[in-house]
Amino acid sequence: MRRVLVKGAGVAGLTVAHELAERGASVTVAEIRSQVGGNASWLAGGMLAP
């Protein structure tokens, strides 16, 4: 089993963490803020919409 550290709990970090966990990795997500995505800029959020 692979162990992976994902730095950042924003959209990209949580997406990659989820995908790696689905593939069998042991994933730890580290976020420096007290909330999920707390360090994200939120400026590019519209790019994620279809």
N, C-alpha and C positions, 0 to 999 in steps of 0.2 A: 504494500500500500504506500502511495506517495503522500507525503505531508507537504502542504502548501500554505504559505502566509500571503494573504492578500492585504496590501496596505491601502486603506481607503474604503469607506462604506458608502460611496456614492453609487450612481447608476452603473457605471462600468465595473467597479469593484464587486458589487453585489451580483451582477450578472455573471461575471467570470467565476466568482465563488460558487454560485449555484450550479453552473455548468460543470465545473470540476468535481463538485460533490456528487452530481448525477453520474459522473464517470468513475466514481469510486475513490476519489482522493479524500484525505482527511484535511479539511480546510479550516483555517483560523483567519478571521477577519479582524484587522486592527484599525481603529478609528481614533484620532486624537481628540475629537470633540465628544461631548456627552450624548449626542444624538446621531442617528443614522444619517449620513450625508451632510453632517454639520459643517464640513469644510468645503463643500461643493460651491461653485460660484453661481449656479443656477442661470447663467447667461446663455448657455447653449441648449437648454431644455427643449426649446421649440424644434430643434433639429431632430429630436427623437420621435416627433409626431409624424404620422403618415401624411 
